[in-house]
Amino acid sequence: MTTMNDHAGSAASAAETIDHNVRAAGEQLAGAAGQAQHMAHQQLDRLADRIRAKPIQSTGIAAGIGFVLALLARR
């Protein structure tokens, strides 16, 4: 036979488990966000290096992309 104390204890235990899991998920999410931010900074640095190495080619590519986007925006 279960008592009210048994139910209260299991509810508290479940709440602690949920709290622990939520905190662990939050820590994992923060770690993944930090890693994604680091990777984005690395890619931006690589892009900046490529633009510095070939500025004319980079300008041409950017102009071409702008032209295509302008054509698509008209539709």
C-alpha positions in Angstrom: 0.0 0.0 0.0 1.4 3.4 -1.0 1.1 6.4 1.2 1.0 10.1 0.5 4.7 10.3 1.6 5.6 7.7 -1.0 3.9 9.7 -3.7 5.5 13.0 -2.5 8.9 11.3 -2.4 8.6 9.9 -5.9 7.3 13.3 -7.3 10.2 15.0 -5.7 12.6 12.5 -7.2 11.0 12.9 -10.6 11.3 16.7 -10.3 15.0 16.3 -9.4 15.6 14.0 -12.4 13.8 16.5 -14.7 15.8 19.4 -13.3 19.1 17.5 -13.7 18.2 16.6 -17.3 17.2 20.1 -18.2 20.4 21.5 -16.8 22.5 18.9 -18.7 20.6 19.7 -21.9 21.2 23.4 -21.4 25.0 22.8 -20.8 25.1 20.7 -24.0 23.3 23.3 -25.9 25.6 26.1 -24.7 28.6 23.9 -25.7 27.2 23.3 -29.1 26.4 27.0 -29.5 30.0 28.0 -28.5 31.4 25.4 -30.9 29.2 26.7 -33.8 30.2 30.3 -33.0 33.9 29.3 -33.1 33.4 27.5 -36.4 31.6 30.6 -37.9 34.5 32.8 -36.8 37.0 30.5 -38.5 35.0 30.5 -41.7 34.8 34.3 -41.7 38.6 34.5 -41.2 39.1 32.1 -44.1 36.8 34.2 -46.3 38.5 37.4 -45.3 41.9 35.8 -46.2 40.6 34.7 -49.6 39.2 38.1 -50.3 42.5 39.7 -49.5 44.3 37.2 -51.7 42.1 37.7 -54.7 40.2 41.0 -54.4 39.3 41.4 -58.1 37.9 37.9 -58.3 36.0 38.4 -55.0 34.5 41.6 -56.3 33.4 39.9 -59.5 31.8 37.1 -57.7 30.0 39.5 -55.3 28.7 41.5 -58.3 27.5 38.4 -60.0 25.6 37.2 -56.9 24.1 40.7 -56.5 22.9 40.6 -60.1 21.3 37.2 -59.8 19.6 38.3 -56.5 18.3 41.5 -58.2 16.9 39.4 -61.0 15.2 37.0 -58.6 13.8 40.0 -56.5 12.0 41.4 -59.6 9.9 38.2 -60.1 
